Amino acid sequence: MLRVGLERATAGGLPGLRGARSGLVTNHSGIDRASRPGPQLLTCSDTVDLVAMFAPEHGLRGTAEAGELVATGIDPTTGLPVHSLYGERREPDPDDLRRLDALLFDIQDIGVRYATYAATLVGCMRACARAGLPLVILDRPNPFGGLSIAGNLPEPDAMSFVAAIPTPILHGMTIAEIARCCRDRFELDLDLRQVLMTGWDRASIVHDVDWPWVPPSPNLQ
């Protein structure tokens, strides 16, 4: 049975971080098998002390349209501050990171290079590397599986927010694998930690997996 990084983390899979003041980069796709949101699970667990959240494109609830700026605010469910990573800034503010002991990342990637969640990941990696802050990736499946690779590599001078990772268009990697690839390719001095999945078959695409599929973007169904 598939167990994603979030589930393993809340079951005690964050050694060395118990009680750590932590931020969480997430959105509506960061759920467990019972469709419970990650912030709820982490605040109710005895793993980390969740003190802030960070929202990518489309916002914490996944309702903002493509290209629509996301505002910083307060999450009405948890009462925690939500810092926008798709507004004036595209990576965490150093002042916000100074209040943390670790930053967690739990977003369902789309599986293609031009999706902006990968760019948000790279921005978080660079910011955490500069701040000397651990970045913990809670892994999730690639919806296209882990065997299909197609498309060109981006030219170095064509890298952008919609071409932020040095991979083919269809890359076949999970979010944790993207993080490892980018750490090595960009030579980041980063304390990168990962809570990997168990029970995932790389040959399986999204509709083959016994898991509640939540479209990561309002334009994907």
C-alpha positions in Angstrom: 0.0 0.0 0.0 1.2 3.5 -0.9 2.3 5.7 2.0 3.4 9.1 1.1 6.0 11.2 2.8 3.4 13.2 4.8 2.0 10.0 6.3 5.4 8.6 7.2 6.4 12.0 8.7 3.4 12.2 11.0 4.0 8.6 12.1 7.4 9.6 13.5 9.4 9.8 10.3 11.2 13.1 11.1 14.1 12.1 13.3 16.0 15.0 14.8 13.2 17.5 14.2 10.8 16.7 17.1 9.5 20.0 18.4 11.3 22.0 15.8 9.7 25.3 14.8 8.8 24.5 11.2 7.3 26.1 8.2 5.4 24.1 5.6 5.3 24.8 1.8 2.0 23.2 0.7 -1.4 23.6 -0.9 -4.6 21.6 -1.2 -2.8 18.6 -2.7 -0.8 17.9 0.5 -3.2 15.4 1.9 -3.1 11.8 3.4 -5.0 8.8 2.3 -8.1 9.9 4.1 -7.9 13.3 2.3 -6.9 15.1 5.6 -4.7 18.2 4.9 -1.1 18.2 6.0 -1.3 21.3 8.2 -4.1 19.6 10.2 -2.1 16.4 10.6 1.2 18.2 11.6 -0.4 20.5 14.1 -2.2 17.5 15.8 0.9 15.3 15.8 3.9 15.4 18.2 6.4 15.7 15.4 7.2 19.3 14.6 5.9 22.6 15.9 4.2 24.1 12.8 4.4 27.9 13.0 4.0 29.1 9.5 2.9 28.1 6.0 4.0 29.1 2.5 1.7 29.0 -0.5 2.7 28.5 -4.2 0.9 29.5 -7.4 -2.9 28.9 -7.1 -2.7 29.5 -3.3 -3.1 27.3 -0.3 -6.6 26.1 -1.4 -5.7 25.8 -5.1 -8.4 28.2 -6.2 -6.4 31.1 -7.7 -6.2 31.1 -11.5 -3.0 30.7 -13.5 -0.8 33.8 -13.1 -3.0 35.3 -10.4 -0.9 36.7 -7.6 -1.3 35.0 -4.2 -1.7 37.2 -1.1 0.0 36.7 2.2 -2.5 36.3 5.0 -3.7 34.1 7.9 -5.1 30.6 7.4 -8.6 30.6 9.0 -8.4 26.9 9.8 -5.1 26.8 11.7 -4.7 30.5 12.5 -1.1 30.3 11.1 0.4 32.9 8.9 0.5 32.0 5.2 3.4 33.6 3.3 3.0 33.9 -0.5 5.6 32.4 -2.8 3.7 33.7 -5.8 3.4 37.4 -5.3 6.1 40.0 -4.9 8.5 37.2 -3.9 8.9 33.8 -5.5 11.0 32.3 -2.7 10.8 32.6 1.1 11.8 35.9 2.7 15.0 35.5 4.8 13.2 37.2 7.8 10.6 34.5 7.7 13.2 31.7 7.6 15.1 33.2 10.5 12.1 32.3 12.7 12.3 28.6 11.7 14.4 25.6 12.6 13.3 23.7 9.4 11.2 24.1 6.3 9.0 21.3 5.1 7.9 20.9 1.5 4.7 18.9 0.6 3.1 19.6 -2.8 1.9 17.2 -5.4 4.0 17.9 -8.5 2.4 17.7 -11.9 5.2 15.8 -13.5 6.2 18.2 -16.2 9.0 20.7 -16.3 7.0 23.9 -16.9 4.8 23.4 -13.8 5.6 26.2 -11.4 5.7 24.0 -8.3 9.1 22.8 -9.3 10.3 26.4 -9.6 8.9 27.1 -6.1 10.9 24.1 -4.9 14.1 25.4 -6.4 13.5 28.9 -4.8 13.0 27.2 -1.4 16.2 25.2 -1.9 18.2 28.3 -2.7 16.7 30.3 0.2 17.3 27.5 2.7 20.9 27.1 1.4 21.6 30.7 2.0 19.9 30.6 5.5 21.6 27.4 6.6 18.2 25.9 7.2 17.2 22.2 6.7 14.7 21.6 3.9 12.6 18.5 4.3 10.9 17.0 1.3 7.8 14.9 1.9 7.7 12.8 -1.2 4.7 12.0 -3.4 4.2 10.0 -6.7 4.8 11.4 -10.1 1.3 11.3 -11.7 2.8 10.1 -15.0 4.8 7.4 -13.3 8.5 7.1 -13.0 9.4 5.5 -16.3 8.1 7.9 -19.0 10.6 10.6 -20.1 10.0 12.8 -23.1 10.9 16.2 -24.5 14.0 18.4 -24.8 16.3 19.8 -22.1 16.1 23.6 -21.6 19.0 25.7 -22.9 20.9 27.2 -20.0 20.1 30.8 -21.1 16.4 29.9 -21.4 15.9 28.9 -17.7 12.9 30.7 -16.2 10.1 30.2 -13.6 8.4 27.9 -16.1 11.7 26.1 -17.0 13.4 26.1 -13.6 14.7 22.5 -13.5 17.3 21.0 -15.8 15.1 18.1 -17.0 13.1 17.0 -20.1 9.5 18.2 -20.3 8.2 14.9 -19.0 10.8 14.0 -16.4 9.6 10.9 -14.6 10.8 12.1 -11.2 9.1 12.6 -7.9 9.5 15.8 -6.0 12.2 14.4 -3.8 14.1 13.2 -6.9 13.8 16.7 -8.4 15.2 18.2 -5.3 18.2 15.8 -5.3 18.8 16.5 -9.0 18.7 20.3 -8.5 20.9 20.3 -5.4 23.6 18.5 -7.4 23.2 20.3 -10.7 23.1 23.7 -9.1 25.8 22.8 -6.5 23.8 24.0 -3.6 25.3 23.7 -0.1 21.9 22.6 1.4 20.9 20.4 4.3 18.4 18.4 2.2 16.4 15.8 4.0 13.7 13.6 2.6 10.9 11.4 3.8 10.4 9.0 1.0 7.3 7.1 0.0 6.8 3.4 0.4 4.7 1.1 -1.8 5.0 3.1 -5.0 5.3 1.3 -8.3 7.2 3.5 -10.8 5.3 1.9 -13.7 2.0 3.2 -12.2 0.3 6.4 -13.5 -2.1 8.4 -11.4 -5.2 6.4 -12.1 -3.5 3.1 -11.4 -2.6 4.2 -7.8 -5.0 3.6 -4.9 -4.9 7.2 -3.8 -7.3 10.2 -3.7 -6.3 12.2 -6.7 -6.5 16.0 -6.1 -5.8 18.1 -9.2 -2.8 20.2 -8.2 -4.0 23.1 -10.4 -7.5 24.4 -11.1 -6.8 23.9 -14.8 -6.1 20.2 -14.3 -8.8 17.6 -13.8 
